[in-house]
Structures are given as structure tokens and as C-alpha cells.
Amino acid sequence: MYQQYIQSNPQIMMGKPTVKGTRITVELILEKLAAGETVDQLLEAHPRLTRPAIYAALSFAAEALKADVIYPVPEQVA
């Protein structure tokens, strides 16, 4: 699904995955959502962004994580 909305072009944002036709990175979308911004707030702040593009960014991130090896974060001893 995300292929329609997400691209990685070495000449745009150093090749980071972005929403097609913008310089909005998947990373930025994830950071803002993780910080508590809502989808509606993202859409208001970035008029060229669409709801399907946001969901495509989430789908892209999920697929990318499936392909990577994830190492657990060690517990900190207090």
C-alpha cells in the first residue's frame, strides 16, 4: 500500500523515505505522532500531507521493522 505514497530518492532529503511530492520524511511523521500529535494536527501543520500518506508512512515503518534485526533495550539497574 505504501508504495503509492512513499519514495526514497537520493536527491531528496539524502535518500530518507519521504511522502511523494514533498520533503516530509517518514521519520518526521513518526516522531510527531510519538510526541502526541494527532493525525489532524499533522494535516493542519502540513497542508500537502494527506491522511492516506500518513497511514502509508506507518505501513512503511512497520514493513521496515520486519526486515531489520531488533535488539532489545537493556534494562537499567537503579
C-alpha positions as CSV (number, residue, x, y, z in Angstrom):
1,M,0.0,0.0,0.0
2,Y,2.7,2.5,0.9
3,Q,4.5,2.3,-2.5
4,Q,1.9,4.7,-3.9
5,Y,2.8,7.4,-1.3
6,I,6.4,6.8,-0.1
7,Q,9.6,7.2,-2.0
8,S,13.3,7.2,-1.4
9,N,15.3,9.4,-3.7
10,P,19.0,10.1,-3.0
11,Q,18.4,13.7,-4.2
12,I,15.6,14.4,-1.7
13,M,16.4,14.6,2.0
14,M,19.6,12.5,1.5
15,G,17.5,9.5,0.4
16,K,15.4,9.2,3.5
17,P,11.9,7.8,2.8
18,T,9.5,10.8,2.2
19,V,6.0,11.3,1.2
20,K,6.0,11.6,-2.6
21,G,5.9,15.2,-3.9
22,T,7.0,16.6,-0.5
23,R,10.1,16.8,1.7
24,I,8.2,15.3,4.6
25,T,10.0,12.3,5.9
26,V,8.5,9.2,7.3
27,E,10.8,9.8,10.3
28,L,9.2,13.2,10.9
29,I,5.7,11.7,10.8
30,L,6.6,9.0,13.3
31,E,8.3,11.5,15.6
32,K,5.3,13.8,15.7
33,L,2.9,11.0,16.3
34,A,5.1,9.6,19.0
35,A,5.2,13.0,20.6
36,G,1.5,13.0,20.9
37,E,0.4,15.0,17.9
38,T,-2.8,13.8,16.2
39,V,-3.3,13.0,12.6
40,D,-5.5,16.0,12.3
41,Q,-2.7,18.2,13.8
42,L,-0.2,16.8,11.3
43,L,-2.6,17.5,8.4
44,E,-3.1,21.1,9.6
45,A,0.6,21.8,10.0
46,H,1.5,20.2,6.6
47,P,-1.2,21.1,4.0
48,R,0.4,18.9,1.3
49,L,0.2,15.8,3.6
50,T,-2.8,13.6,3.3
51,R,-4.4,11.1,5.7
52,P,-3.6,8.1,3.4
53,A,0.0,9.3,3.2
54,I,0.3,9.3,7.0
55,Y,-1.1,5.7,7.1
56,A,1.3,4.8,4.3
57,A,4.2,6.1,6.4
58,L,3.1,3.9,9.3
59,S,2.8,0.9,7.0
60,F,6.3,1.6,5.6
61,A,7.8,1.8,9.0
62,A,6.1,-1.5,10.1
63,E,7.5,-3.2,7.0
64,A,10.9,-1.8,7.6
65,L,11.0,-3.1,11.1
66,K,10.0,-6.5,10.0
67,A,13.1,-6.6,7.7
68,D,15.5,-5.4,10.4
69,V,17.0,-7.2,13.3
70,I,15.7,-5.6,16.5
71,Y,17.8,-5.8,19.7
72,P,16.1,-5.4,23.0
73,V,17.0,-2.3,25.0
74,P,18.8,-3.5,28.1
75,E,17.1,-2.8,31.4
76,Q,18.7,-0.1,33.5
77,V,19.5,-1.0,37.0
78,A,18.6,1.7,39.5
